[in-house]
Amino acid sequence: MSEGDSIGESVHGKPSVVYRFFSRLGQIYQSWLDKSTPYTAVRWIVTLGLSFIYMIRVYLLQGWYIVTYALGIYHLNLFIAFLSPKVDPSLMEDADDGPSLPTRQNEEFRPFIRRLPEFKFWHSATKGILVAMACTFFEAFNVPVFWPILVMYFIMLFCITMKRQIKHMIKYRYIPFTHGKRKYKGKEDVGKTFAS
């Protein structure tokens, strides 16, 4: 292997200017993502704002319905992954060797672990909106379609998918939303101390 054969290296063994630029850009991007992590409400408000801007753009341009439909399907897929447990209880039914969700009141409480965590859901949804927005600047993605059929098909697909997901949640008795840590009521403290 000669000098400069590895990825991103120039002939003299030092990283190329392009590689360093994109590496630094990736570090800055990751830094901003890390800083935004605790601000859940703000992140989602920004994403909803971007989605509103995208919808206004599509409405004003009167086109790009296929891109919008693909974005809707992508968001539906992300939402289903967000609602699903990391380990599917239907696959764990036959095998008793792994963790499972509690099905009775007296079983140990285990928190719901999502297949797609909230942060990754937000990040993917936002990237999807930005990609769809970028697609509206290219006429090649403006395929002429009769948009009411796409809307009806999406509504039908959403209803069928959510019905299946809700049936799965009822069958395996899990709720994908938790509101903090469970509080257990202990014995009353009488205030007496033991003397030796």
N, C-alpha and C positions, 0 to 999 in steps of 0.2 A: 504494500500500500504506500503510495507516494505522498509527499507533502501536498496538502490542499485537496485530498480526496474526500474528506469528511464534509458533511453538509454544513453550509454557511461559512466555510473557511475559504480565504483567498489563496493565491498561489504561495504566499509567504507564511502560511500557517496561522495567520491572524484572522479573526472573524471579519467578514466583508462588511462594508458600510450598510448595505441593504439589510443584511441579517441583524446587525446591531440596531438599526432603526426599528425594524419590526419587533425585535426582542424587547426593546425599551418601550415601544407602543403597547405591547402586551402586558408589560409590568404596570404601566400607568393605568390601563384598563382594569386589570385585576385589583389594583389599589382602590380605584373608585368603587368597584363591586364590593370589596371588603368593607369600605366605609359606609356603604348604603345598607348593609345587612340588618342593622337593628331598626331601621326606619321602615317597617312593613307598610303602614298606612300611606306614607308618602310615596313609596315605590309604586303601590297599586294605583294611587291617584294619578301619578305621572303616566302610567300605562293606560289607564282609562282615558286620560286626556289625549294621548297619542292615538288611541283607537277612535275617539270622537273626531279628531282631525282627519284621520284616514277615511272615516265614513263621510264627512263633509266633502273631502276631495273626490271620492267616488261618485257622490251625488251630483256635484257640480260638473264633473267631467262626463257623466252619463256613460260610463263604460267600466271595463276591468271587473266584470262580474264573476268571471271564472277565478280570478285572483282572490276576490273576496270570498267566494265559495271555498276555495282551497284553504284560506286562512281560517274560516269557520270550522272546517273539518279538522284542521291542525289543532285549534284551540279546544275542540271537543275531545280529541284524543288526549291532549294534555290534562284536561279536567277529569276524564275517566281515570287516568293514571294517578292523579292527585287523590281521588276518592278511593282508590283500591289499596288494600294492604300489601305490604312488601312481600309477605309470604302468603300466597293464595290458600285459604283454608280448604277449598275443594280439592286441592292437590295433596294436602296434608291429611285428608280423611282416612286414607288407607294406611299411611305410614305414621306410626306413633313415636318415631325417633326424633322429631323436631318440635320446636315451639308452636303453640296453637293459640288462637284467641279463646278467652274464657267463654263458655256457653252456659254456665250455671252461676247462681249468685254466690255460692260458697267457694268458687275457684279463685285462684290468685289473680289480682288485677295486673294486667300488662298493658302499657300504653299502646295506642294505635300508632304503628309505624307505617308511613305511607310509602308506596312504590315510587312516587315522585314528590320529593319534599317541596315545601312552599316556595323557597328561594329559587330552586331550579324551575319550578312552574312559572314563577314571575319572570325569570330571566328568559326562558324559552318563549313565553307569550310575547314579551316585549321585542325580542329579536324577530319573531314572526311578523309582528306589525310593521317593524322597520323594513324588513325584506319586502313585504307586500306594498308598502309605501314606495320603495325604490322601483318596484315593478310597474307602478303607475306612470313612471316617466318614460317607459318604452312602449311604443305602439305595437310591438310584436306580441305583447301579452294581452292586448285588447281584442280578444276573440269575441265575435258577435254571437250572443246567445239570447234566448228569451228568459230573462231573469226571474219572472214569477215561478217558473218550473224549478229553478235552482232553490228558490226560497222554500217552496213546498217540499221539495226533496230533503232539504236540510232539516226542516221542522220534523218531518217524518223520521228521519235518521236519528235526530236528537231524542225524540219521544221513545223510539224503540230501544236505543242504547241506554237511556236513563231508566226505563222500565226494567231492563235486564239487570242493571247495576243495583237498583233498589231491591229487586227480588233476591239478588245475591247477598245484599246487606241484611235483609230480613232472615234469610235461610241460615246464615252463619252468625247472626246476632252481633254485628259490630256497627259502631257509629264512627264515621270518619272524622268527627269534630269533637275535640275535647276542650274544655274551658279551664285549663290549669290543673293543678295537682289535686287529687282527691283528698278530702280531709276526713279523718276518722276521729270519732269521739272516744276519748279515753275515759278511764275511771276518774271520778271526782277526787280532787286533792283535798283532804280533810285538814291539812295543815299541821298534823301531828308529826313529830320527829321521834325517831327511836333513840332512847338514851341507853347507854351501855352500863 
